[in-house]
Amino acid sequence: MASPFVVVSVAATSLLLGLVPGVLARLRRPLAERLAVPEPKLALVETGSALLMILLYPLAGLLVDHEGAQELLFFGVILAAVGFTLAGLAKQYVSAALAYAALGAAGAALTPATIVVMPRAFASDDKPLIYPALNLGFVLVGFGLFLLAPLVDRLGRRYGAQRTFPGLALLCLLPAVCIPLTPAADFPVPQPAPAGTAVWGEPTFLLLALAVFFYFVLERSLEFWTRPFLEQLSLPGGNPQSTMIGFWVLFLLVRLVERWIVVPGYELWATLGFVLASVIILGNLVGAYAPNSGRIGFWCVGGCYGPILPALLGAGLDLEPLAGGPGLVVGSLFALAFVNQVTIRPIYAAYARSHTLRQAMWVPLVITILLAAPLLVLAILPR
């Protein structure tokens, strides 16, 4: 049984895994207004930060494998505190760029370290396996992204960034105190990749990387078609915001429930089932104009998407002896999110602006079908 210190530490860093990108996504406009600089100038900082993250995430994973997760967790929490402080106090373009860099580096340090430790922190006697622990951990990540980040945004607008963000930095002291107090035995032993292994040279890992990349494309496409779709439905007795909340509630709820209902060894088959169900539902939504059925179908898509990422990461931790150390595997997979951010996402954004909503919705539908292909092969392969 894990000590309370490691549970609190990993729960806090899991929340930070959602909070940091949520804050970064909302940071550009208030920073641009405060610094009196055009938003495109800060967009260049975001792009540069994303390019840097493509290198930093695998590097952080290597450090987890060689030095240990405990050190990276502590370093990541301190970086997050520095980044939040800079974001709140920035008065010049350079300090704003440093805030982006610090928060991005914090995410890079925390991601592989937190995910590698989740099976130690969140496993229980009745659920000792990797997949249930990741499901629970990523529910907390979702809380950070969908609950805490909007709350911080509201507090920033009400009380000002100069109070809100330094206060957020102080809250980082909780995990910063708990992590050093956690017994070293509660953290995985560093596992450098065996000599001669190359993470990108393992065919099974390449299949998994392809599936993860398609998932990140699918997830980021939501920002371009969901709100226009809900507005077009003209929902009676409600508004797009409340329906969007229902989407994310189902997203997290199914992620949590899957922890208890999926038979061990069949996690990828269950995930494939969710992906194929989302293909059918999303295909119907492309032609949906009835408000009530459209809203229900929209919520069901959220429920289908929720369990996908934890299952793919669980598969990565399952195959890590073949592909490399666990930190390197996780860091390399998450680097693909930033590859998507600087490549596919701008292309899809331009496509969504220049085409009708229904045409734009065909893209995530096709991506979901493409995601099912490597996932099917991974489910068939012996593990």
C-alpha positions in Angstrom: 0.0 0.0 0.0 1.4 3.4 -1.0 2.1 6.0 1.7 -0.2 9.0 2.1 2.6 11.2 1.0 2.9 9.7 -2.5 -0.9 9.6 -2.9 -1.1 13.4 -2.1 2.0 14.2 -4.2 0.8 12.4 -7.3 -2.8 13.6 -6.9 -1.5 17.2 -6.7 0.8 16.8 -9.7 -2.0 15.1 -11.7 -4.2 18.2 -11.1 -1.2 20.3 -12.2 -1.0 18.2 -15.4 -4.4 19.5 -16.4 -4.1 23.0 -14.8 -0.8 24.0 -16.6 -2.0 23.5 -20.2 -5.4 24.9 -19.2 -3.8 28.1 -17.9 -1.5 28.3 -21.0 -4.5 28.1 -23.3 -6.1 31.0 -21.6 -3.0 33.1 -21.0 -2.5 34.8 -24.4 -5.3 37.4 -24.4 -4.9 38.8 -20.8 -1.1 38.9 -21.2 -1.5 40.7 -24.6 -3.8 43.3 -23.0 -1.6 43.8 -20.0 1.6 44.1 -22.0 -0.1 46.1 -24.8 1.3 43.8 -27.5 -0.6 42.2 -30.4 -1.8 38.6 -29.8 0.0 37.2 -32.8 3.3 38.2 -31.2 2.4 36.0 -28.2 1.3 33.3 -30.6 4.8 33.2 -31.8 6.0 32.5 -28.3 3.4 29.7 -28.0 4.7 28.1 -31.2 8.3 28.4 -30.1 7.4 26.9 -26.8 5.6 24.0 -28.5 8.7 23.3 -30.7 10.8 23.3 -27.6 8.4 20.8 -25.9 8.9 18.3 -28.7 12.5 18.0 -27.5 11.9 18.5 -23.7 9.3 15.8 -23.2 11.5 12.9 -24.3 14.4 14.4 -22.5 12.4 14.6 -19.3 11.4 11.0 -19.8 15.0 10.0 -20.1 15.8 11.8 -16.8 12.9 10.0 -15.1 14.5 6.7 -16.2 18.0 7.6 -15.2 17.6 9.8 -12.1 14.1 8.8 -10.8 10.6 10.2 -10.8 10.9 11.8 -7.3 13.5 14.4 -8.4 11.6 15.3 -11.6 8.3 15.7 -9.7 9.9 18.1 -7.3 11.7 20.0 -10.1 8.4 20.2 -12.1 6.4 21.6 -9.2 9.0 24.3 -8.5 9.0 25.2 -12.2 5.2 25.5 -12.2 5.4 27.8 -9.2 8.0 30.0 -11.0 5.9 30.0 -14.2 2.7 31.0 -12.4 4.6 33.8 -10.6 6.0 35.1 -13.8 2.6 34.9 -15.5 1.1 37.0 -12.8 3.8 39.6 -12.5 5.0 39.9 -16.1 5.2 43.5 -17.3 7.5 43.0 -20.3 7.5 40.7 -23.4 10.6 38.9 -22.2 9.1 38.0 -18.8 6.0 36.8 -20.5 8.1 34.5 -22.8 9.9 33.2 -19.7 6.5 32.4 -18.1 5.5 30.3 -21.1 8.9 28.6 -21.1 8.7 27.8 -17.3 5.2 26.5 -17.5 6.0 24.4 -20.6 9.1 23.0 -18.9 7.0 22.2 -15.8 4.6 20.2 -17.9 7.5 18.4 -19.5 9.0 17.4 -16.2 5.7 16.5 -14.5 4.1 14.5 -17.3 6.4 11.4 -17.5 7.2 11.5 -13.8 3.6 11.6 -12.7 2.3 9.0 -15.1 5.1 6.6 -14.3 4.2 6.9 -10.6 0.4 6.7 -11.0 0.3 2.9 -10.8 2.2 3.1 -7.5 0.0 5.8 -6.0 -3.5 4.9 -7.2 -3.3 1.1 -7.3 -5.4 -0.8 -4.7 -5.6 -4.3 -3.5 -8.6 -5.1 -5.7 -7.2 -3.0 -8.7 -3.4 -3.5 -8.7 -2.9 -3.1 -12.4 -1.7 -0.2 -14.6 -4.9 0.6 -16.4 -7.2 1.2 -13.5 -4.6 3.5 -11.8 -4.2 5.6 -15.0 -8.0 5.9 -15.3 -8.2 7.3 -11.8 -5.1 9.5 -12.3 -6.5 11.0 -15.6 -9.8 11.8 -13.9 -7.7 14.2 -11.7 -5.9 15.5 -14.8 -9.4 16.3 -16.2 -10.4 18.1 -13.1 -7.3 20.3 -13.4 -8.1 21.1 -17.0 -11.9 21.4 -17.0 -12.5 22.7 -13.4 -9.4 24.4 -12.0 -8.2 26.1 -15.1 -11.6 27.9 -15.8 -11.7 28.8 -12.0 -8.3 30.4 -12.2 -9.4 32.3 -15.3 -12.5 33.6 -13.4 -10.4 34.6 -10.4 -7.9 36.3 -12.6 -10.5 38.4 -14.2 -12.1 39.3 -10.8 -9.1 39.8 -8.6 -6.4 40.4 -11.2 -3.6 38.2 -12.4 -1.1 39.9 -10.0 -3.0 38.3 -7.1 -4.3 35.1 -8.6 -1.2 33.6 -10.2 1.3 34.2 -7.2 -1.4 32.7 -5.0 -1.5 29.7 -7.3 2.3 29.5 -7.0 1.9 29.2 -3.2 -0.5 26.3 -3.6 2.4 24.5 -5.4 4.1 24.4 -2.0 1.9 21.5 -0.9 3.3 18.9 -3.3 6.7 20.6 -3.0 6.7 19.7 0.7 5.1 16.2 0.2 7.4 15.0 -2.5 10.7 15.1 -0.5 8.9 13.5 2.5 7.7 10.6 0.5 9.7 7.4 1.1 12.0 6.6 -1.9 10.5 3.1 -1.9 7.2 4.5 -3.0 8.7 5.6 -6.3 9.6 3.2 -9.1 13.3 2.3 -9.3 15.0 4.2 -12.2 14.9 2.0 -15.3 17.2 3.2 -18.0 16.6 1.6 -21.4 18.6 -1.6 -22.0 21.6 -1.1 -24.3 20.7 -1.4 -27.9 17.0 -0.5 -27.6 15.6 2.5 -29.4 12.1 3.7 -28.6 11.4 4.7 -32.2 12.8 1.5 -33.6 10.2 -0.8 -32.0 7.4 -1.6 -34.4 4.8 -2.0 -31.6 5.7 1.4 -30.2 5.4 2.9 -33.7 1.8 1.6 -33.9 1.1 3.0 -30.5 2.6 6.3 -31.4 0.4 6.5 -34.5 -2.7 5.8 -32.4 -1.7 8.4 -29.8 -1.0 11.0 -32.5 -4.4 10.4 -34.1 -6.0 10.8 -30.6 -4.3 14.2 -30.0 -5.5 15.4 -33.4 -9.0 14.2 -32.5 -8.9 15.9 -29.1 -7.7 19.2 -30.4 -10.2 19.2 -33.2 -13.0 19.6 -30.6 -12.2 23.3 -30.2 -13.1 24.0 -33.8 -16.4 22.1 -34.4 -18.1 21.6 -31.0 -19.4 25.1 -30.2 -20.5 25.9 -33.8 -22.4 22.5 -33.8 -24.2 23.3 -30.6 -25.1 26.8 -31.7 -26.5 25.4 -34.9 -28.7 23.0 -33.0 -30.5 25.9 -31.3 -31.0 23.9 -28.2 -34.3 24.6 -26.4 -34.2 25.4 -22.7 -30.5 25.4 -22.6 -27.3 26.9 -24.0 -24.2 25.6 -25.7 -22.1 26.0 -22.5 -24.3 23.7 -20.3 -24.3 21.1 -23.1 -20.5 21.4 -23.3 -20.3 20.8 -19.6 -22.3 17.6 -20.0 -19.8 16.5 -22.7 -16.9 16.8 -20.3 -18.8 15.3 -17.4 -19.5 12.1 -19.4 -15.9 12.2 -20.7 -14.6 12.0 -17.1 -17.4 9.8 -15.7 -16.8 7.0 -18.3 -13.1 7.3 -17.7 -13.7 6.7 -14.0 -16.3 3.9 -14.4 -14.1 2.0 -16.8 -11.7 1.5 -13.8 -14.1 -1.0 -12.3 -15.9 -2.6 -15.2 -13.2 -3.6 -17.8 -11.9 -7.1 -17.4 -8.1 -7.1 -17.0 -6.4 -8.0 -20.3 -9.2 -6.6 -22.4 -8.5 -2.9 -22.0 -7.5 -2.2 -25.6 -10.5 -4.2 -26.9 -12.8 -2.0 -24.7 -11.1 1.1 -26.0 -11.5 -0.1 -29.6 -15.2 -0.5 -28.8 -15.5 3.1 -27.6 -13.6 4.3 -30.7 -15.9 2.4 -33.1 -19.0 3.6 -31.2 -17.8 7.2 -31.5 -17.4 6.6 -35.3 -21.1 5.6 -35.5 -22.3 8.4 -33.3 -20.2 11.1 -34.9 -21.2 9.9 -38.3 -24.9 10.5 -37.3 -24.1 13.9 -35.8 -22.7 15.1 -39.1 -26.3 14.9 -40.4 -28.1 15.7 -37.1 -30.3 18.8 -36.9 -32.8 17.6 -34.2 -31.8 19.4 -31.0 -32.6 16.7 -28.4 -31.1 13.7 -30.3 -28.1 15.9 -31.3 -27.4 16.8 -27.7 -27.6 13.2 -26.5 -25.4 12.0 -29.3 -22.9 14.8 -28.5 -22.8 13.7 -24.9 -22.2 10.1 -26.0 -19.2 11.2 -28.1 -17.7 12.7 -24.9 -18.3 9.4 -23.0 -16.6 7.5 -25.8 -13.5 9.7 -26.0 -12.8 9.7 -22.2 -11.1 6.3 -21.8 -9.0 6.4 -24.9 -5.8 8.2 -23.7 -5.4 6.4 -20.4 -5.7 3.0 -22.2 -3.1 4.0 -24.8 -0.7 5.2 -22.2 -1.3 2.0 -20.2 -0.3 0.0 -23.4 2.8 2.1 -23.5 3.8 1.2 -20.0 3.0 -2.4 -20.8 5.4 -2.6 -23.7 8.2 -0.4 -22.2 10.7 -3.3 -21.6 10.8 -3.7 -25.4 10.8 0.0 -26.4 12.8 1.7 -23.7 12.4 3.0 -20.1 8.9 4.0 -19.0 9.7 7.7 -18.8 11.1 7.8 -22.3 8.0 5.9 -23.6 5.6 8.4 -22.0 7.6 11.5 -22.8 7.9 10.4 -26.5 4.2 9.8 -26.7 3.3 13.2 -25.2 5.7 15.0 -27.5 3.3 14.0 -30.3 0.7 16.4 -28.8 3.1 19.3 -29.7 3.9 17.8 -33.1 0.1 18.1 -33.8 0.0 21.6 -32.3 2.5 23.0 -34.8 1.5 20.9 -37.9 -2.0 19.4 -38.1 -3.9 21.8 -35.8 -3.2 25.0 -37.9 -4.2 23.2 -41.1 -7.4 22.0 -39.6 -8.1 25.5 -38.1 -7.8 27.0 -41.6 -9.9 24.2 -43.1 -12.7 24.7 -40.5 -12.8 28.5 -41.2 -13.0 28.1 -44.9 -15.6 25.3 -45.0 -19.1 24.6 -43.6 -19.5 23.1 -40.2 -20.7 19.8 -41.6 -17.7 19.6 -43.9 -15.4 20.4 -40.9 -17.0 17.6 -38.9 -15.9 15.0 -41.4 -12.3 15.5 -40.4 -12.6 14.2 -36.8 -14.8 11.4 -38.2 -12.0 10.3 -40.6 -9.4 10.7 -37.9 -11.4 8.4 -35.5 -11.5 5.7 -38.2 -7.8 6.1 -38.7 -7.3 5.8 -34.9 -9.2 2.5 -34.9 -6.8 0.8 -37.4 -3.6 0.8 -35.2 -5.7 0.2 -32.1 -7.1 -3.0 -33.6 -3.6 -4.3 -34.4 -2.4 -3.4 -30.9 -5.4 -5.3 -29.4 -4.7 -8.4 -31.5 -1.0 -8.5 -30.7 0.1 -10.7 -27.8 1.1 -8.7 -24.7 
